[in-house]
């Protein structure tokens, strides 16, 4: 008997988590490389975070924890870019 049906995970939430983390890590690279890589990944992470949040709310809040961390990573990335991260040397 398979126990896979009992352990549904919110895969969109984990995709948002990892893309958000990668965007945060890549954002400080100077000369617009961090802006393009980190900013691009954080936008993709934001899209997946919204999808994961809607899925999690439909399942009465299950699988929302990675979305919360992804949102924190996304906000830190966008805050770092607004302060010059990824743009200046």
ROBA-508357 format. One record per atom (N, C-alpha, C): residue number from 1; residue in one letter; x, y, z. Coordinates in nm, 4 decimals, decimal comma, padded with zeros to 6 digits, always signed. Each point is the difference from the previous one (the first is absolute). Last residue first. Layout:
BEGIN
<r><seq>NUM</seq><type>a</type><east>X</east><north>Y</north><up>Z</up></r>
...
END
This chain:
BEGIN
<r><seq>89</seq><type>x</type><east>+02,8893</east><north>+04,8394</north><up>-00,8152</up></r>
<r><seq>89</seq><type>x</type><east>+00,1133</east><north>-00,0860</north><up>+00,0333</up></r>
<r><seq>89</seq><type>x</type><east>+00,0192</east><north>-00,0052</north><up>+00,1438</up></r>
<r><seq>88</seq><type>x</type><east>-00,4893</east><north>+00,0863</north><up>-00,2236</up></r>
<r><seq>88</seq><type>x</type><east>+00,1278</east><north>+00,0667</north><up>+00,0230</up></r>
<r><seq>88</seq><type>x</type><east>+00,1062</east><north>-00,1005</north><up>+00,0399</up></r>
<r><seq>87</seq><type>x</type><east>-00,4263</east><north>-00,1761</north><up>-00,1008</up></r>
<r><seq>87</seq><type>x</type><east>+00,0189</east><north>+00,1072</north><up>-00,0975</up></r>
<r><seq>87</seq><type>x</type><east>+00,1387</east><north>+00,0616</north><up>+00,0137</up></r>
<r><seq>86</seq><type>x</type><east>-00,1878</east><north>-00,3472</north><up>+00,2864</up></r>
<r><seq>86</seq><type>x</type><east>-00,0035</east><north>-00,0518</north><up>-00,1361</up></r>
<r><seq>86</seq><type>x</type><east>+00,0240</east><north>+00,1041</north><up>-00,1066</up></r>
<r><seq>85</seq><type>x</type><east>-00,1694</east><north>+00,1882</north><up>+00,4534</up></r>
<r><seq>85</seq><type>x</type><east>+00,0573</east><north>-00,1334</north><up>-00,0157</up></r>
<r><seq>85</seq><type>x</type><east>-00,0149</east><north>-00,0508</north><up>-00,1409</up></r>
<r><seq>84</seq><type>x</type><east>-00,1680</east><north>+00,4230</north><up>+00,2030</up></r>
<r><seq>84</seq><type>x</type><east>+00,1146</east><north>-00,0008</north><up>-00,0896</up></r>
<r><seq>84</seq><type>x</type><east>+00,0654</east><north>-00,1350</north><up>-00,0163</up></r>
<r><seq>83</seq><type>x</type><east>-00,4141</east><north>+00,1301</north><up>+00,2450</up></r>
<r><seq>83</seq><type>x</type><east>+00,1127</east><north>+00,0688</north><up>+00,0633</up></r>
<r><seq>83</seq><type>x</type><east>+00,1276</east><north>-00,0052</north><up>-00,0835</up></r>
<r><seq>82</seq><type>x</type><east>-00,3984</east><north>-00,2198</north><up>-00,1376</up></r>
<r><seq>82</seq><type>x</type><east>-00,0361</east><north>+00,1415</north><up>+00,0109</up></r>
<r><seq>82</seq><type>x</type><east>+00,1099</east><north>+00,0806</north><up>+00,0688</up></r>
<r><seq>81</seq><type>x</type><east>+00,0474</east><north>-00,4689</north><up>-00,0344</up></r>
<r><seq>81</seq><type>x</type><east>+00,0109</east><north>+00,0621</north><up>-00,1326</up></r>
<r><seq>81</seq><type>x</type><east>-00,0338</east><north>+00,1477</north><up>+00,0078</up></r>
<r><seq>80</seq><type>x</type><east>-00,0560</east><north>-00,2514</north><up>+00,3906</up></r>
<r><seq>80</seq><type>x</type><east>+00,1418</east><north>+00,0123</north><up>-00,0339</up></r>
<r><seq>80</seq><type>x</type><east>+00,0211</east><north>+00,0645</north><up>-00,1355</up></r>
<r><seq>79</seq><type>x</type><east>-00,4404</east><north>-00,0971</north><up>+00,1343</up></r>
<r><seq>79</seq><type>x</type><east>+00,0559</east><north>+00,1059</north><up>+00,0836</up></r>
<r><seq>79</seq><type>x</type><east>+00,1474</east><north>+00,0228</north><up>-00,0296</up></r>
<r><seq>78</seq><type>x</type><east>-00,2159</east><north>-00,3586</north><up>-00,2104</up></r>
<r><seq>78</seq><type>x</type><east>-00,0464</east><north>+00,1267</north><up>-00,0567</up></r>
<r><seq>78</seq><type>x</type><east>+00,0499</east><north>+00,1192</north><up>+00,0809</up></r>
<r><seq>77</seq><type>x</type><east>+00,1045</east><north>-00,4277</north><up>+00,1646</up></r>
<r><seq>77</seq><type>x</type><east>+00,0625</east><north>+00,0197</north><up>-00,1304</up></r>
<r><seq>77</seq><type>x</type><east>-00,0405</east><north>+00,1332</north><up>-00,0597</up></r>
<r><seq>76</seq><type>x</type><east>-00,2057</east><north>-00,1348</north><up>+00,4005</up></r>
<r><seq>76</seq><type>x</type><east>+00,1405</east><north>+00,0354</north><up>+00,0236</up></r>
<r><seq>76</seq><type>x</type><east>+00,0733</east><north>+00,0255</north><up>-00,1317</up></r>
<r><seq>75</seq><type>x</type><east>-00,4434</east><north>-00,1536</north><up>-00,0258</up></r>
<r><seq>75</seq><type>x</type><east>+00,0044</east><north>+00,1368</north><up>+00,0515</up></r>
<r><seq>75</seq><type>x</type><east>+00,1424</east><north>+00,0449</north><up>+00,0289</up></r>
<r><seq>74</seq><type>x</type><east>-00,0639</east><north>-00,4458</north><up>-00,1339</up></r>
<r><seq>74</seq><type>x</type><east>-00,0354</east><north>+00,0903</north><up>-00,1100</up></r>
<r><seq>74</seq><type>x</type><east>+00,0073</east><north>+00,1452</north><up>+00,0466</up></r>
<r><seq>73</seq><type>x</type><east>+00,0614</east><north>-00,3406</north><up>+00,3219</up></r>
<r><seq>73</seq><type>x</type><east>+00,1136</east><north>+00,0060</north><up>-00,0927</up></r>
<r><seq>73</seq><type>x</type><east>-00,0262</east><north>+00,0994</north><up>-00,1122</up></r>
<r><seq>72</seq><type>x</type><east>-00,3544</east><north>-00,0829</north><up>+00,2934</up></r>
<r><seq>72</seq><type>x</type><east>+00,1068</east><north>+00,0725</north><up>+00,0697</up></r>
<r><seq>72</seq><type>x</type><east>+00,1215</east><north>+00,0136</north><up>-00,0906</up></r>
<r><seq>71</seq><type>x</type><east>-00,3535</east><north>-00,2602</north><up>-00,1572</up></r>
<r><seq>71</seq><type>x</type><east>-00,0383</east><north>+00,1415</north><up>+00,0002</up></r>
<r><seq>71</seq><type>x</type><east>+00,1056</east><north>+00,0854</north><up>+00,0701</up></r>
<r><seq>70</seq><type>x</type><east>+00,0526</east><north>-00,4665</north><up>+00,0076</up></r>
<r><seq>70</seq><type>x</type><east>+00,0237</east><north>+00,0511</north><up>-00,1353</up></r>
<r><seq>70</seq><type>x</type><east>-00,0347</east><north>+00,1484</north><up>-00,0069</up></r>
<r><seq>69</seq><type>x</type><east>-00,1010</east><north>-00,2260</north><up>+00,3978</up></r>
<r><seq>69</seq><type>x</type><east>+00,1446</east><north>+00,0207</north><up>-00,0139</up></r>
<r><seq>69</seq><type>x</type><east>+00,0343</east><north>+00,0539</north><up>-00,1382</up></r>
<r><seq>68</seq><type>x</type><east>-00,4454</east><north>-00,1112</north><up>+00,0722</up></r>
<r><seq>68</seq><type>x</type><east>+00,0357</east><north>+00,1105</north><up>+00,0888</up></r>
<r><seq>68</seq><type>x</type><east>+00,1492</east><north>+00,0295</north><up>-00,0104</up></r>
<r><seq>67</seq><type>x</type><east>-00,1662</east><north>-00,3711</north><up>-00,2280</up></r>
<r><seq>67</seq><type>x</type><east>-00,0419</east><north>+00,1233</north><up>-00,0668</up></r>
<r><seq>67</seq><type>x</type><east>+00,0371</east><north>+00,1212</north><up>+00,0851</up></r>
<r><seq>66</seq><type>x</type><east>+00,0673</east><north>-00,4407</north><up>+00,1675</up></r>
<r><seq>66</seq><type>x</type><east>+00,1023</east><north>+00,0400</north><up>-00,0970</up></r>
<r><seq>66</seq><type>x</type><east>-00,0355</east><north>+00,1285</north><up>-00,0744</up></r>
<r><seq>65</seq><type>x</type><east>-00,3266</east><north>-00,1627</north><up>+00,3132</up></r>
<r><seq>65</seq><type>x</type><east>+00,1253</east><north>+00,0418</north><up>+00,0639</up></r>
<r><seq>65</seq><type>x</type><east>+00,1098</east><north>+00,0335</north><up>-00,1013</up></r>
<r><seq>64</seq><type>x</type><east>-00,4514</east><north>-00,1881</north><up>-00,0905</up></r>
<r><seq>64</seq><type>x</type><east>+00,0200</east><north>+00,1433</north><up>-00,0168</up></r>
<r><seq>64</seq><type>x</type><east>+00,1346</east><north>+00,0462</north><up>+00,0568</up></r>
<r><seq>63</seq><type>x</type><east>-00,2519</east><north>-00,4485</north><up>-00,0170</up></r>
<r><seq>63</seq><type>x</type><east>+00,1071</east><north>+00,0275</north><up>-00,0957</up></r>
<r><seq>63</seq><type>x</type><east>+00,0269</east><north>+00,1469</north><up>-00,0216</up></r>
<r><seq>62</seq><type>x</type><east>-00,4721</east><north>-00,1156</north><up>+00,1886</up></r>
<r><seq>62</seq><type>x</type><east>+00,1103</east><north>-00,0970</north><up>+00,0010</up></r>
<r><seq>62</seq><type>x</type><east>+00,1005</east><north>+00,0350</north><up>-00,1095</up></r>
<r><seq>61</seq><type>x</type><east>-00,4377</east><north>+00,2252</north><up>+00,1124</up></r>
<r><seq>61</seq><type>x</type><east>+00,1258</east><north>+00,0491</north><up>+00,0542</up></r>
<r><seq>61</seq><type>x</type><east>+00,1159</east><north>-00,0970</north><up>+00,0015</up></r>
<r><seq>60</seq><type>x</type><east>-00,4532</east><north>-00,0930</north><up>-00,1832</up></r>
<r><seq>60</seq><type>x</type><east>-00,0108</east><north>+00,0467</north><up>+00,1393</up></r>
<r><seq>60</seq><type>x</type><east>+00,1354</east><north>+00,0298</north><up>+00,0637</up></r>
<r><seq>59</seq><type>x</type><east>-00,0775</east><north>-00,0927</north><up>-00,4716</up></r>
<r><seq>59</seq><type>x</type><east>+00,0171</east><north>-00,1220</north><up>+00,0809</up></r>
<r><seq>59</seq><type>x</type><east>+00,0063</east><north>+00,0341</north><up>+00,1478</up></r>
<r><seq>58</seq><type>x</type><east>-00,0454</east><north>+00,3431</north><up>-00,3184</up></r>
<r><seq>58</seq><type>x</type><east>-00,1044</east><north>-00,0928</north><up>-00,0418</up></r>
<r><seq>58</seq><type>x</type><east>+00,0067</east><north>-00,1300</north><up>+00,0795</up></r>
<r><seq>57</seq><type>x</type><east>+00,3346</east><north>+00,3241</north><up>+00,0604</up></r>
<r><seq>57</seq><type>x</type><east>-00,1241</east><north>+00,0451</north><up>+00,0611</up></r>
<r><seq>57</seq><type>x</type><east>-00,1165</east><north>-00,0904</north><up>-00,0384</up></r>
<r><seq>56</seq><type>x</type><east>+00,4183</east><north>-00,0858</north><up>-00,1977</up></r>
<r><seq>56</seq><type>x</type><east>+00,0039</east><north>-00,0266</north><up>+00,1437</up></r>
<r><seq>56</seq><type>x</type><east>-00,1264</east><north>+00,0435</north><up>+00,0706</up></r>
<r><seq>55</seq><type>x</type><east>+00,0557</east><north>+00,0972</north><up>-00,4621</up></r>
<r><seq>55</seq><type>x</type><east>-00,0138</east><north>-00,1447</north><up>+00,0209</up></r>
<r><seq>55</seq><type>x</type><east>-00,0058</east><north>-00,0331</north><up>+00,1491</up></r>
<r><seq>54</seq><type>x</type><east>+00,0850</east><north>+00,4458</north><up>-00,1142</up></r>
<r><seq>54</seq><type>x</type><east>-00,1376</east><north>-00,0353</north><up>-00,0353</up></r>
<r><seq>54</seq><type>x</type><east>-00,0258</east><north>-00,1493</north><up>+00,0184</up></r>
<r><seq>53</seq><type>x</type><east>+00,4370</east><north>+00,1523</north><up>+00,0624</up></r>
<r><seq>53</seq><type>x</type><east>-00,0855</east><north>+00,0523</north><up>+00,1058</up></r>
<r><seq>53</seq><type>x</type><east>-00,1464</east><north>-00,0338</north><up>-00,0274</up></r>
<r><seq>52</seq><type>x</type><east>+00,3214</east><north>-00,1084</north><up>-00,3256</up></r>
<r><seq>52</seq><type>x</type><east>+00,0097</east><north>-00,0893</north><up>+00,1158</up></r>
<r><seq>52</seq><type>x</type><east>-00,0886</east><north>+00,0477</north><up>+00,1140</up></r>
<r><seq>51</seq><type>x</type><east>+00,0339</east><north>+00,2726</north><up>-00,3850</up></r>
<r><seq>51</seq><type>x</type><east>-00,0667</east><north>-00,1262</north><up>-00,0347</up></r>
<r><seq>51</seq><type>x</type><east>-00,0014</east><north>-00,0937</north><up>+00,1206</up></r>
<r><seq>50</seq><type>x</type><east>+00,2407</east><north>+00,3943</north><up>+00,0487</up></r>
<r><seq>50</seq><type>x</type><east>-00,1438</east><north>+00,0296</north><up>-00,0063</up></r>
<r><seq>50</seq><type>x</type><east>-00,0781</east><north>-00,1269</north><up>-00,0320</up></r>
<r><seq>49</seq><type>x</type><east>+00,4657</east><north>-00,0323</north><up>-00,0059</up></r>
<r><seq>49</seq><type>x</type><east>-00,0481</east><north>+00,0200</north><up>+00,1363</up></r>
<r><seq>49</seq><type>x</type><east>-00,1492</east><north>+00,0301</north><up>+00,0021</up></r>
<r><seq>48</seq><type>x</type><east>+00,2306</east><north>-00,0364</north><up>-00,4143</up></r>
<r><seq>48</seq><type>x</type><east>-00,0227</east><north>-00,1310</north><up>+00,0606</up></r>
<r><seq>48</seq><type>x</type><east>-00,0524</east><north>+00,0131</north><up>+00,1430</up></r>
<r><seq>47</seq><type>x</type><east>+00,1175</east><north>+00,3969</north><up>-00,2165</up></r>
<r><seq>47</seq><type>x</type><east>-00,1116</east><north>-00,0624</north><up>-00,0717</up></r>
<r><seq>47</seq><type>x</type><east>-00,0332</east><north>-00,1361</north><up>+00,0605</up></r>
<r><seq>46</seq><type>x</type><east>+00,3769</east><north>+00,2232</north><up>+00,1650</up></r>
<r><seq>46</seq><type>x</type><east>-00,1226</east><north>+00,0679</north><up>+00,0423</up></r>
<r><seq>46</seq><type>x</type><east>-00,1225</east><north>-00,0595</north><up>-00,0684</up></r>
<r><seq>45</seq><type>x</type><east>+00,4300</east><north>-00,1500</north><up>-00,1268</up></r>
<r><seq>45</seq><type>x</type><east>-00,0361</east><north>-00,0504</north><up>+00,1325</up></r>
<r><seq>45</seq><type>x</type><east>-00,1290</east><north>+00,0641</north><up>+00,0496</up></r>
<r><seq>44</seq><type>x</type><east>+00,1851</east><north>+00,1597</north><up>-00,3986</up></r>
<r><seq>44</seq><type>x</type><east>-00,0534</east><north>-00,1349</north><up>-00,0217</up></r>
<r><seq>44</seq><type>x</type><east>-00,0450</east><north>-00,0602</north><up>+00,1334</up></r>
<r><seq>43</seq><type>x</type><east>+00,2162</east><north>+00,4070</north><up>+00,0286</up></r>
<r><seq>43</seq><type>x</type><east>-00,1302</east><north>+00,0191</north><up>-00,0648</up></r>
<r><seq>43</seq><type>x</type><east>-00,0658</east><north>-00,1347</north><up>-00,0267</up></r>
<r><seq>42</seq><type>x</type><east>+00,4354</east><north>+00,0011</north><up>+00,1706</up></r>
<r><seq>42</seq><type>x</type><east>-00,0954</east><north>+00,0397</north><up>+00,1032</up></r>
<r><seq>42</seq><type>x</type><east>-00,1378</east><north>+00,0279</north><up>-00,0590</up></r>
<r><seq>41</seq><type>x</type><east>+00,3608</east><north>-00,1096</north><up>-00,2876</up></r>
<r><seq>41</seq><type>x</type><east>-00,0409</east><north>-00,1163</north><up>+00,0796</up></r>
<r><seq>41</seq><type>x</type><east>-00,1007</east><north>+00,0382</north><up>+00,1082</up></r>
<r><seq>40</seq><type>x</type><east>+00,1810</east><north>+00,3493</north><up>-00,2585</up></r>
<r><seq>40</seq><type>x</type><east>-00,0798</east><north>-00,0897</north><up>-00,0833</up></r>
<r><seq>40</seq><type>x</type><east>-00,0496</east><north>-00,1205</north><up>+00,0770</up></r>
<r><seq>39</seq><type>x</type><east>+00,2986</east><north>+00,3002</north><up>+00,2110</up></r>
<r><seq>39</seq><type>x</type><east>-00,1315</east><north>+00,0603</north><up>-00,0197</up></r>
<r><seq>39</seq><type>x</type><east>-00,0919</east><north>-00,0891</north><up>-00,0814</up></r>
<r><seq>38</seq><type>x</type><east>+00,4476</east><north>-00,1375</north><up>+00,0606</up></r>
<r><seq>38</seq><type>x</type><east>-00,0729</east><north>+00,0003</north><up>+00,1269</up></r>
<r><seq>38</seq><type>x</type><east>-00,1396</east><north>+00,0567</north><up>-00,0130</up></r>
<r><seq>37</seq><type>x</type><east>+00,2753</east><north>+00,0041</north><up>-00,3916</up></r>
<r><seq>37</seq><type>x</type><east>-00,0171</east><north>-00,1360</north><up>+00,0521</up></r>
<r><seq>37</seq><type>x</type><east>-00,0855</east><north>-00,0027</north><up>+00,1271</up></r>
<r><seq>36</seq><type>x</type><east>+00,0943</east><north>+00,4253</north><up>-00,1936</up></r>
<r><seq>36</seq><type>x</type><east>-00,0674</east><north>-00,0843</north><up>-00,0994</up></r>
<r><seq>36</seq><type>x</type><east>-00,0266</east><north>-00,1398</north><up>+00,0569</up></r>
<r><seq>35</seq><type>x</type><east>+00,2389</east><north>+00,3058</north><up>+00,2666</up></r>
<r><seq>35</seq><type>x</type><east>-00,1323</east><north>+00,0560</north><up>-00,0264</up></r>
<r><seq>35</seq><type>x</type><east>-00,0790</east><north>-00,0897</north><up>-00,0945</up></r>
<r><seq>34</seq><type>x</type><east>+00,4494</east><north>-00,1013</north><up>+00,0905</up></r>
<r><seq>34</seq><type>x</type><east>-00,0871</east><north>-00,0338</north><up>+00,1119</up></r>
<r><seq>34</seq><type>x</type><east>-00,1404</east><north>+00,0526</north><up>-00,0181</up></r>
<r><seq>33</seq><type>x</type><east>+00,3188</east><north>+00,1214</north><up>-00,3179</up></r>
<r><seq>33</seq><type>x</type><east>-00,0180</east><north>-00,1453</north><up>-00,0077</up></r>
<r><seq>33</seq><type>x</type><east>-00,0936</east><north>-00,0453</north><up>+00,1112</up></r>
<r><seq>32</seq><type>x</type><east>+00,1670</east><north>+00,4597</north><up>-00,0660</up></r>
<r><seq>32</seq><type>x</type><east>-00,1333</east><north>-00,0363</north><up>-00,0501</up></r>
<r><seq>32</seq><type>x</type><east>-00,0221</east><north>-00,1504</north><up>-00,0146</up></r>
<r><seq>31</seq><type>x</type><east>+00,3990</east><north>+00,1900</north><up>+00,2125</up></r>
<r><seq>31</seq><type>x</type><east>-00,0051</east><north>+00,0311</north><up>-00,1427</up></r>
<r><seq>31</seq><type>x</type><east>-00,1259</east><north>-00,0543</north><up>-00,0677</up></r>
<r><seq>30</seq><type>x</type><east>+00,1514</east><north>-00,2365</north><up>+00,4707</up></r>
<r><seq>30</seq><type>x</type><east>-00,0020</east><north>+00,1355</north><up>-00,0566</up></r>
<r><seq>30</seq><type>x</type><east>-00,0152</east><north>+00,0030</north><up>-00,1520</up></r>
<r><seq>29</seq><type>x</type><east>-00,1891</east><north>-00,3413</north><up>+00,4010</up></r>
<r><seq>29</seq><type>x</type><east>+00,1001</east><north>-00,0006</north><up>-00,1067</up></r>
<r><seq>29</seq><type>x</type><east>-00,0053</east><north>+00,1342</north><up>-00,0728</up></r>
<r><seq>28</seq><type>x</type><east>-00,3051</east><north>-00,1445</north><up>+00,3690</up></r>
<r><seq>28</seq><type>x</type><east>+00,1124</east><north>+00,0919</north><up>+00,0223</up></r>
<r><seq>28</seq><type>x</type><east>+00,1061</east><north>+00,0023</north><up>-00,1106</up></r>
<r><seq>27</seq><type>x</type><east>-00,4086</east><north>-00,2956</north><up>-00,0145</up></r>
<r><seq>27</seq><type>x</type><east>-00,0249</east><north>+00,1435</north><up>-00,0105</up></r>
<r><seq>27</seq><type>x</type><east>+00,1228</east><north>+00,0880</north><up>+00,0221</up></r>
<r><seq>26</seq><type>x</type><east>-00,0583</east><north>-00,4992</north><up>+00,0437</up></r>
<r><seq>26</seq><type>x</type><east>+00,0605</east><north>+00,0553</north><up>-00,1212</up></r>
<r><seq>26</seq><type>x</type><east>-00,0132</east><north>+00,1515</north><up>-00,0106</up></r>
<r><seq>25</seq><type>x</type><east>-00,1918</east><north>-00,2470</north><up>+00,3685</up></r>
<r><seq>25</seq><type>x</type><east>+00,1435</east><north>-00,0288</north><up>-00,0022</up></r>
<r><seq>25</seq><type>x</type><east>+00,0679</east><north>+00,0669</north><up>-00,1197</up></r>
<r><seq>24</seq><type>x</type><east>-00,4708</east><north>+00,0287</north><up>+00,0429</up></r>
<r><seq>24</seq><type>x</type><east>+00,0635</east><north>+00,0740</north><up>+00,1087</up></r>
<r><seq>24</seq><type>x</type><east>+00,1509</east><north>-00,0200</north><up>-00,0011</up></r>
<r><seq>23</seq><type>x</type><east>-00,2587</east><north>-00,2492</north><up>-00,3048</up></r>
<r><seq>23</seq><type>x</type><east>-00,0023</east><north>+00,1423</north><up>-00,0349</up></r>
<r><seq>23</seq><type>x</type><east>+00,0684</east><north>+00,0851</north><up>+00,1050</up></r>
<r><seq>22</seq><type>x</type><east>-00,0585</east><north>-00,4572</north><up>+00,0882</up></r>
<r><seq>22</seq><type>x</type><east>+00,1014</east><north>+00,0195</north><up>-00,1044</up></r>
<r><seq>22</seq><type>x</type><east>+00,0058</east><north>+00,1462</north><up>-00,0429</up></r>
<r><seq>21</seq><type>x</type><east>-00,3373</east><north>-00,1200</north><up>+00,3031</up></r>
<r><seq>21</seq><type>x</type><east>+00,1314</east><north>-00,0103</north><up>+00,0639</up></r>
<r><seq>21</seq><type>x</type><east>+00,1117</east><north>+00,0228</north><up>-00,1018</up></r>
<r><seq>20</seq><type>x</type><east>-00,4398</east><north>-00,0172</north><up>-00,1619</up></r>
<r><seq>20</seq><type>x</type><east>+00,0186</east><north>+00,1185</north><up>+00,0829</up></r>
<r><seq>20</seq><type>x</type><east>+00,1354</east><north>+00,0014</north><up>+00,0680</up></r>
<r><seq>19</seq><type>x</type><east>-00,1258</east><north>-00,3803</north><up>-00,2447</up></r>
<r><seq>19</seq><type>x</type><east>+00,0265</east><north>+00,1115</north><up>-00,0911</up></r>
<r><seq>19</seq><type>x</type><east>+00,0221</east><north>+00,1290</north><up>+00,0775</up></r>
<r><seq>18</seq><type>x</type><east>-00,1202</east><north>-00,3797</north><up>+00,2505</up></r>
<r><seq>18</seq><type>x</type><east>+00,1338</east><north>-00,0147</north><up>-00,0561</up></r>
<r><seq>18</seq><type>x</type><east>+00,0342</east><north>+00,1104</north><up>-00,0986</up></r>
<r><seq>17</seq><type>x</type><east>-00,4383</east><north>-00,0023</north><up>+00,1975</up></r>
<r><seq>17</seq><type>x</type><east>+00,1031</east><north>+00,0077</north><up>+00,1036</up></r>
<r><seq>17</seq><type>x</type><east>+00,1397</east><north>-00,0023</north><up>-00,0610</up></r>
<r><seq>16</seq><type>x</type><east>-00,3724</east><north>-00,0725</north><up>-00,2805</up></r>
<r><seq>16</seq><type>x</type><east>+00,0112</east><north>+00,1412</north><up>+00,0389</up></r>
<r><seq>16</seq><type>x</type><east>+00,1099</east><north>+00,0188</north><up>+00,1040</up></r>
<r><seq>15</seq><type>x</type><east>-00,1021</east><north>-00,4371</north><up>-00,1176</up></r>
<r><seq>15</seq><type>x</type><east>+00,0627</east><north>+00,0672</north><up>-00,1149</up></r>
<r><seq>15</seq><type>x</type><east>+00,0195</east><north>+00,1477</north><up>+00,0315</up></r>
<r><seq>14</seq><type>x</type><east>-00,2370</east><north>-00,2508</north><up>+00,3116</up></r>
<r><seq>14</seq><type>x</type><east>+00,1429</east><north>-00,0313</north><up>+00,0058</up></r>
<r><seq>14</seq><type>x</type><east>+00,0750</east><north>+00,0603</north><up>-00,1184</up></r>
<r><seq>13</seq><type>x</type><east>-00,4660</east><north>+00,0505</north><up>+00,0150</up></r>
<r><seq>13</seq><type>x</type><east>+00,0591</east><north>+00,0703</north><up>+00,1144</up></r>
<r><seq>13</seq><type>x</type><east>+00,1495</east><north>-00,0255</north><up>+00,0079</up></r>
<r><seq>12</seq><type>x</type><east>-00,2581</east><north>-00,2312</north><up>-00,3184</up></r>
<r><seq>12</seq><type>x</type><east>+00,0155</east><north>+00,1401</north><up>-00,0397</up></r>
<r><seq>12</seq><type>x</type><east>+00,0648</east><north>+00,0811</north><up>+00,1124</up></r>
<r><seq>11</seq><type>x</type><east>-00,1199</east><north>-00,4508</north><up>+00,0800</up></r>
<r><seq>11</seq><type>x</type><east>+00,1219</east><north>+00,0125</north><up>-00,0803</up></r>
<r><seq>11</seq><type>x</type><east>+00,0225</east><north>+00,1425</north><up>-00,0478</up></r>
<r><seq>10</seq><type>x</type><east>-00,2491</east><north>-00,2334</north><up>+00,4152</up></r>
<r><seq>10</seq><type>x</type><east>-00,0316</east><north>+00,1108</north><up>-00,0888</up></r>
<r><seq>10</seq><type>x</type><east>+00,1259</east><north>+00,0287</north><up>-00,0820</up></r>
<r><seq>9</seq><type>x</type><east>-00,1487</east><north>-00,4881</north><up>+00,2108</up></r>
<r><seq>9</seq><type>x</type><east>+00,0749</east><north>+00,1218</north><up>+00,0254</up></r>
<r><seq>9</seq><type>x</type><east>-00,0410</east><north>+00,1051</north><up>-00,1019</up></r>
<r><seq>8</seq><type>x</type><east>-00,1990</east><north>-00,4869</north><up>+00,2327</up></r>
<r><seq>8</seq><type>x</type><east>-00,0033</east><north>+00,0969</north><up>-00,1095</up></r>
<r><seq>8</seq><type>x</type><east>+00,0814</east><north>+00,1224</north><up>+00,0407</up></r>
<r><seq>7</seq><type>x</type><east>-00,0745</east><north>-00,4809</north><up>+00,2034</up></r>
<r><seq>7</seq><type>x</type><east>+00,1053</east><north>+00,1017</north><up>+00,0106</up></r>
<r><seq>7</seq><type>x</type><east>+00,0007</east><north>+00,0909</north><up>-00,1221</up></r>
<r><seq>6</seq><type>x</type><east>-00,2977</east><north>-00,3774</north><up>+00,0569</up></r>
<r><seq>6</seq><type>x</type><east>-00,0060</east><north>+00,0661</north><up>+00,1302</up></r>
<r><seq>6</seq><type>x</type><east>+00,1010</east><north>+00,1127</north><up>+00,0122</up></r>
<r><seq>5</seq><type>x</type><east>-00,0280</east><north>-00,2878</north><up>-00,3841</up></r>
<r><seq>5</seq><type>x</type><east>-00,1194</east><north>+00,0836</north><up>+00,0049</up></r>
<r><seq>5</seq><type>x</type><east>-00,0115</east><north>+00,0751</north><up>+00,1327</up></r>
<r><seq>4</seq><type>x</type><east>+00,3507</east><north>-00,3196</north><up>-00,0801</up></r>
<r><seq>4</seq><type>x</type><east>+00,0209</east><north>+00,1260</north><up>-00,0712</up></r>
<r><seq>4</seq><type>x</type><east>-00,1216</east><north>+00,0905</north><up>+00,0071</up></r>
<r><seq>3</seq><type>x</type><east>+00,1085</east><north>-00,4622</north><up>+00,1670</up></r>
<r><seq>3</seq><type>x</type><east>-00,0320</east><north>+00,1055</north><up>+00,0945</up></r>
<r><seq>3</seq><type>x</type><east>+00,0133</east><north>+00,1370</north><up>-00,0653</up></r>
<r><seq>2</seq><type>x</type><east>-00,1027</east><north>-00,5395</north><up>-00,1743</up></r>
<r><seq>2</seq><type>x</type><east>+00,0764</east><north>+00,1223</north><up>-00,0129</up></r>
<r><seq>2</seq><type>x</type><east>-00,0493</east><north>+00,1043</north><up>+00,1000</up></r>
<r><seq>1</seq><type>x</type><east>+00,0073</east><north>-00,5597</north><up>-00,0043</up></r>
<r><seq>1</seq><type>x</type><east>-00,0827</east><north>+00,1175</north><up>+00,0000</up></r>
<r><seq>1</seq><type>x</type><east>+00,0877</east><north>+00,1246</north><up>+00,0000</up></r>
END
